[in-house]
Amino acid sequence: MTHKCGGCKKQVTKTDKGLKCEYCGGWYHIECESVTSEAYDFIENHGEQLHWFCKGCNSKAIEVLKLVQGLKDQQDKLEEKVNELTTRVEEIDNIKGSHKERVCNVVREELYEIREREAKSANVIIRNLEEIEEGGRWNDDKELVEHLVHNVLGQKDVEVVSTGRVPENRIDGRNRLVVVTLGTRTMKVKVLRVAKSLRSNDQWKQVYINADETKREREKQYQLRKELRDRRENGETNLVIHRGQVVEADGKKMQGTQMEQKKENDDGLHGRKHQEGSPPTRSRSTSDALKMGSQTPPLRRNSQPKMTTTRRGSQSTKPAKK
């Protein structure tokens, strides 16, 4: 049986020296793929231990192998953690009654926490993003989030995989949280690093972007912010949250971290307070504003009085009639 060469399109016969690509399944003359006779003989003699890919598939095959290896490494780490926890369970097999049950519950909670953190590893939460109304500029939240990430934050290489609102039903007209899944953890970090720039944007300063945290992580962050606030109220200064602790900034070394962390702490406190407090003020909707083709919504109606010209060379601050 003969095969058509993927390079010259001629037949690869039994008398020809040809190789089959293990990625696309196509056959190629060794001359069409610049494979020497010595290399061909070596591949033929060690076929079971070697893999050959054509020029067109080589880079794709390498990427696939890297991806598979990365998934295998993650699986190995998870299995290692499970084995470690299983060993801990086996070590307490001699414990009887309720104490053993409590320990088993702790192990189950640890496993659940690991899985939940993995599921949220590429997620962010957006607070106070206006709900899409029927007939608006955007078809769904995903389009609006892509506009926010790509155009407002300038992260055009970040992939928005999916979006969803929580809770399921809207309460008192408040904007529900938006859970956004991004392409990778790296993309999540990039978005979080520039999210604080929204505070200086008059049109988006009420929108807050935070990491999607587990219940345990949220409780820990709440306690850290509470400790930071209490210590500041007691007169302590130069404090920041650093690596899961409230510490005193170390001069120049911690200066950049202190300023950035303080901004993130204040933003986090304000964002959660704004979400849990009174319903957000609504001037002109984000979707309505963007109908006019602008990348950012217009200023609030009450931000500045309109100027009307009374006669040449003079102006009045009397608001124009609506």
Backbone torsions as a table, in degrees:
resi	resn	phi	psi	omega
1	MET	NA	133.1	-178.9
2	THR	-105.3	162.3	179.2
3	HIS	-133.0	150.9	178.6
4	LYS	-83.7	132.3	179.7
5	CYS	-68.9	132.9	179.4
6	GLY	-72.7	-10.8	179.1
7	GLY	-96.0	-65.3	-176.8
8	CYS	-90.6	-7.7	179.1
9	LYS	69.9	8.0	175.1
10	LYS	-88.8	166.9	-178.0
11	GLN	-72.7	142.0	173.1
12	VAL	-101.5	103.0	-175.9
13	THR	-89.7	176.5	-179.3
14	LYS	-66.2	-26.5	-179.6
15	THR	-84.6	-12.5	178.6
16	ASP	-84.6	153.8	173.3
17	LYS	-89.7	107.8	-177.5
18	GLY	-134.0	156.0	-179.9
19	LEU	-128.1	147.6	178.6
20	LYS	-103.8	127.1	177.8
21	CYS	-72.8	128.3	-178.0
22	GLU	-78.4	-7.6	179.6
23	TYR	-94.6	-53.0	-177.7
24	CYS	-97.9	-14.7	178.9
25	GLY	82.3	3.8	-179.1
26	GLY	-83.3	154.9	177.6
27	TRP	-100.8	149.0	-177.8
28	TYR	-144.3	139.3	167.9
29	HIS	-65.7	144.3	-179.4
30	ILE	-64.7	-29.9	177.8
31	GLU	-65.7	-35.5	-179.3
32	CYS	-70.4	-21.7	-179.1
33	GLU	-109.1	9.6	179.2
34	SER	57.7	38.6	177.2
35	VAL	-97.7	126.6	-179.0
36	THR	-73.5	161.8	178.4
37	SER	-64.4	-36.9	178.6
38	GLU	-63.2	-43.6	178.5
39	ALA	-65.1	-38.0	178.8
40	TYR	-62.2	-46.9	-179.8
41	ASP	-62.0	-38.3	-179.8
42	PHE	-65.6	-42.4	179.0
43	ILE	-63.8	-41.0	-179.7
44	GLU	-65.0	-36.0	-177.9
45	ASN	-79.6	-18.4	-179.0
46	HIS	-127.0	38.3	-174.1
47	GLY	-58.0	-35.9	-176.4
48	GLU	-74.9	-24.7	-178.7
49	GLN	-96.5	-11.3	-176.0
50	LEU	-117.3	155.1	175.4
51	HIS	-125.9	136.0	-178.9
52	TRP	-121.5	134.2	178.0
53	PHE	-125.4	143.4	177.5
54	CYS	-70.0	168.6	-177.9
55	LYS	-58.9	-40.4	-177.8
56	GLY	-68.8	-26.2	-176.0
57	CYS	-102.4	-11.2	-171.9
58	ASN	-58.1	-49.7	-178.0
59	SER	-65.8	-39.6	179.3
60	LYS	-66.2	-40.3	179.4
61	ALA	-63.0	-38.8	179.1
62	ILE	-64.2	-42.4	178.9
63	GLU	-62.2	-42.2	179.0
64	VAL	-62.8	-43.0	179.5
65	LEU	-63.4	-39.4	177.5
66	LYS	-63.7	-42.3	179.6
67	LEU	-63.4	-44.5	179.0
68	VAL	-61.9	-41.8	179.9
69	GLN	-65.4	-38.9	178.1
70	GLY	-63.4	-42.5	177.6
71	LEU	-64.3	-39.3	179.1
72	LYS	-64.6	-39.9	178.4
73	ASP	-62.8	-41.6	178.1
74	GLN	-64.4	-41.0	178.8
75	GLN	-64.4	-40.1	179.2
76	ASP	-62.8	-40.4	179.1
77	LYS	-65.0	-41.2	179.3
78	LEU	-65.7	-42.3	178.3
79	GLU	-64.3	-36.7	177.7
80	GLU	-63.1	-41.2	178.5
81	LYS	-66.9	-41.1	178.3
82	VAL	-63.3	-42.6	178.6
83	ASN	-63.2	-38.3	178.1
84	GLU	-63.2	-44.4	178.8
85	LEU	-68.1	-36.9	177.4
86	THR	-63.1	-39.4	177.3
87	THR	-62.5	-38.8	178.1
88	ARG	-63.2	-38.3	178.5
89	VAL	-65.8	-43.0	-178.5
90	GLU	-64.7	-31.3	-179.5
91	GLU	-69.7	-18.6	-178.1
92	ILE	-108.1	17.9	-179.6
93	ASP	-62.3	-23.2	-179.6
94	ASN	-81.6	-7.5	178.7
95	ILE	-82.0	135.3	-176.1
96	LYS	-110.7	163.8	170.6
97	GLY	69.8	-150.9	-171.9
98	SER	-66.1	-29.8	-179.1
99	HIS	-63.3	-42.4	177.8
100	LYS	-63.0	-40.4	178.9
101	GLU	-62.8	-40.4	178.6
102	ARG	-63.2	-41.2	179.2
103	VAL	-64.4	-41.7	178.3
104	CYS	-62.5	-37.4	177.8
105	ASN	-64.2	-38.7	178.0
106	VAL	-61.7	-43.1	179.6
107	VAL	-63.8	-42.4	178.6
108	ARG	-63.1	-38.8	178.0
109	GLU	-65.2	-37.9	178.3
110	GLU	-64.2	-43.2	178.4
111	LEU	-63.0	-42.4	179.4
112	TYR	-63.4	-40.2	179.7
113	GLU	-63.9	-41.1	179.0
114	ILE	-61.5	-46.5	-178.1
115	ARG	-66.7	-39.3	-178.7
116	GLU	-67.9	-40.4	177.7
117	ARG	-63.9	-37.3	178.2
118	GLU	-65.8	-40.0	-179.5
119	ALA	-67.2	-29.6	-177.7
120	LYS	-98.1	7.1	-170.6
121	SER	-62.2	-27.6	-179.5
122	ALA	-113.2	19.2	-176.3
123	ASN	-101.6	149.1	168.5
124	VAL	-130.0	158.6	176.8
125	ILE	-112.8	129.4	177.2
126	ILE	-110.1	124.6	-179.5
127	ARG	-103.1	142.2	174.0
128	ASN	64.4	30.2	171.1
129	LEU	-84.6	123.1	-170.8
130	GLU	-59.7	138.9	-179.7
131	GLU	-68.3	142.0	179.3
132	ILE	-75.9	125.7	177.2
133	GLU	-97.1	149.1	-178.2
134	GLU	-59.3	132.6	-179.0
135	GLY	85.6	6.8	179.9
136	GLY	-79.1	-177.6	-177.4
137	ARG	-66.7	-37.9	-174.5
138	TRP	-96.6	139.5	178.9
139	ASN	-72.6	-34.8	-179.6
140	ASP	-157.7	177.6	-178.9
141	ASP	-62.8	-31.1	-177.1
142	LYS	-61.8	-42.9	178.2
143	GLU	-62.5	-41.4	-179.7
144	LEU	-67.0	-40.4	178.8
145	VAL	-65.9	-40.5	177.5
146	GLU	-61.4	-39.8	176.6
147	HIS	-63.0	-43.4	179.9
148	LEU	-62.0	-47.0	-176.2
149	VAL	-72.0	-46.4	-173.4
150	HIS	-78.0	-45.4	-172.1
151	ASN	-95.5	-46.7	-177.3
152	VAL	-74.8	-46.6	-179.9
153	LEU	-88.4	-13.6	176.0
154	GLY	75.9	19.1	-179.2
155	GLN	-100.8	73.0	-173.4
156	LYS	-70.8	-19.7	-178.9
157	ASP	-90.9	4.2	179.6
158	VAL	-88.9	129.0	-178.9
159	GLU	-93.1	126.1	174.0
160	VAL	-94.3	108.1	-174.7
161	VAL	-79.2	-47.9	-178.1
162	SER	-158.5	161.1	176.2
163	THR	-137.3	156.3	177.2
164	GLY	-160.6	147.4	179.9
165	ARG	-97.2	142.4	172.9
166	VAL	-136.0	143.0	-4.5
167	PRO	-70.9	-179.3	-175.3
168	GLU	-63.9	-40.1	-178.2
169	ASN	-106.7	141.0	-179.6
170	ARG	-78.1	140.0	-176.3
171	ILE	-117.7	126.0	174.6
172	ASP	53.8	30.6	177.3
173	GLY	70.7	10.1	-179.7
174	ARG	-76.8	149.9	175.0
175	ASN	-73.7	122.8	-179.8
176	ARG	-74.9	160.5	177.8
177	LEU	-67.0	149.0	176.3
178	VAL	-113.1	119.2	175.3
179	VAL	-91.7	119.8	-175.6
180	VAL	-116.8	126.4	174.6
181	THR	-99.9	121.7	179.6
182	LEU	-98.7	172.9	-173.3
183	GLY	-64.5	-43.5	-176.6
184	THR	-144.7	169.4	175.2
185	ARG	-63.7	-37.3	179.4
186	THR	-60.4	-41.6	177.6
187	MET	-62.9	-38.5	177.7
188	LYS	-60.6	-45.2	-179.7
189	VAL	-62.5	-40.8	179.8
190	LYS	-61.5	-42.8	-179.5
191	VAL	-66.6	-43.2	-178.5
192	LEU	-65.4	-32.5	-178.8
193	ARG	-67.0	-32.9	-177.7
194	VAL	-101.9	-1.5	-175.9
195	ALA	-61.6	-32.1	-177.4
196	LYS	-68.5	-12.8	176.9
197	SER	-66.7	-17.2	178.3
198	LEU	-65.1	-24.1	-178.9
199	ARG	-64.2	-26.5	-179.9
200	SER	-96.1	6.0	178.3
201	ASN	-104.8	110.1	-174.8
202	ASP	-57.3	-29.0	-175.2
203	GLN	-85.7	-20.8	-175.6
204	TRP	-124.0	10.1	-174.2
205	LYS	-69.3	-13.9	176.9
206	GLN	-87.5	-2.6	-179.5
207	VAL	-97.7	132.2	-177.2
208	TYR	-123.9	137.3	179.6
209	ILE	-120.0	123.4	179.7
210	ASN	-133.1	165.3	176.2
211	ALA	-68.4	147.1	174.9
212	ASP	-82.1	104.4	-172.8
213	GLU	-103.9	156.1	173.6
214	THR	-75.1	169.5	179.9
215	LYS	-59.4	-41.1	-179.8
216	ARG	-64.9	-41.5	179.1
217	GLU	-65.9	-39.5	178.6
218	ARG	-64.3	-41.3	178.6
219	GLU	-63.9	-40.3	179.5
220	LYS	-65.4	-43.9	178.7
221	GLN	-64.2	-37.0	177.9
222	TYR	-62.8	-45.2	-179.9
223	GLN	-64.8	-38.0	178.6
224	LEU	-65.5	-43.9	179.1
225	ARG	-65.8	-37.6	178.3
226	LYS	-64.9	-43.5	177.7
227	GLU	-62.4	-43.1	179.4
228	LEU	-61.7	-44.7	-179.5
229	ARG	-64.9	-44.3	-179.3
230	ASP	-63.1	-42.8	-178.5
231	ARG	-69.0	-33.8	175.6
232	ARG	-67.5	-39.8	178.2
233	GLU	-65.2	-27.0	178.4
234	ASN	-84.4	5.6	173.6
235	GLY	102.1	-5.4	178.7
236	GLU	-73.4	142.8	-179.1
237	THR	-127.4	173.4	176.3
238	ASN	59.4	39.8	-179.6
239	LEU	-107.0	145.1	175.7
240	VAL	-142.2	161.0	170.4
241	ILE	-93.0	119.0	-176.0
242	HIS	-137.1	118.2	177.6
243	ARG	53.7	47.4	174.0
244	GLY	78.7	16.1	179.3
245	GLN	-142.5	152.5	172.0
246	VAL	-89.4	113.8	-175.2
247	VAL	-130.1	165.0	176.0
248	GLU	-86.3	132.4	-179.1
249	ALA	-62.9	140.7	-175.8
250	ASP	-99.3	76.6	173.3
251	GLY	53.1	-135.9	-176.7
252	LYS	-66.1	-32.7	-176.9
253	LYS	-61.7	-36.7	-176.4
254	MET	-103.7	4.4	-173.5
255	GLN	-61.0	-49.4	-180.0
256	GLY	-64.6	-41.8	179.5
257	THR	-63.9	-39.6	-179.2
258	GLN	-62.1	-48.3	-177.8
259	MET	-64.2	-43.2	-178.6
260	GLU	-68.3	-43.1	-178.2
261	GLN	-66.9	-39.9	178.3
262	LYS	-61.1	-40.7	178.2
263	LYS	-63.3	-43.8	-179.6
264	GLU	-67.1	-38.3	178.2
265	ASN	-62.1	-48.2	-179.8
266	ASP	-63.4	-41.2	178.8
267	ASP	-63.9	-41.5	-179.5
268	GLY	-64.4	-43.2	178.7
269	LEU	-63.6	-45.8	-177.2
270	HIS	-67.8	-40.2	-178.5
271	GLY	-63.3	-43.8	-179.6
272	ARG	-70.9	-37.9	177.7
273	LYS	-63.5	-41.5	-179.2
274	HIS	-65.0	-36.9	-178.4
275	GLN	-72.5	-37.9	-174.5
276	GLU	-88.5	-12.0	-176.4
277	GLY	-88.6	-141.7	-176.9
278	SER	-70.0	157.6	179.0
279	PRO	-59.8	144.6	-177.5
280	PRO	-65.9	148.4	177.2
281	THR	-69.9	145.7	-177.9
282	ARG	-125.1	117.7	173.3
283	SER	-99.6	-104.3	173.5
284	ARG	-98.6	137.9	-173.5
285	SER	-68.2	152.5	178.7
286	THR	-61.2	-43.2	-177.9
287	SER	-67.1	-39.5	178.3
288	ASP	-64.7	-39.7	-178.0
289	ALA	-64.8	-37.6	-177.0
290	LEU	-76.8	-8.6	174.8
291	LYS	-61.6	-28.1	-177.1
292	MET	-79.5	1.2	174.8
293	GLY	94.1	0.3	-179.8
294	SER	-80.1	149.9	178.0
295	GLN	-80.4	-17.0	178.4
296	THR	-130.1	148.9	-179.6
297	PRO	-65.1	161.7	-179.7
298	PRO	-72.1	168.8	177.0
299	LEU	-64.9	158.3	175.7
300	ARG	-61.8	151.0	-178.1
301	ARG	-63.8	-30.9	-176.1
302	ASN	-95.3	14.4	-175.9
303	SER	-75.0	-42.3	-179.8
304	GLN	-144.4	142.2	174.7
305	PRO	-71.2	147.1	178.0
306	LYS	-74.6	146.1	-179.7
307	MET	-100.2	130.7	176.6
308	THR	-122.4	138.9	-178.2
309	THR	-87.5	124.3	180.0
310	THR	-90.7	-42.7	175.5
311	ARG	-160.2	168.3	-175.2
312	ARG	-57.9	131.0	174.9
313	GLY	87.1	-2.4	178.8
314	SER	-136.7	155.2	-179.4
315	GLN	-133.6	157.2	177.9
316	SER	-125.5	144.4	177.3
317	THR	-94.5	12.4	177.9
318	LYS	-66.4	127.1	-179.1
319	PRO	-59.5	140.1	177.5
320	ALA	-72.2	150.4	178.5
321	LYS	-67.6	140.5	178.5
322	LYS	-83.2	NA	NA
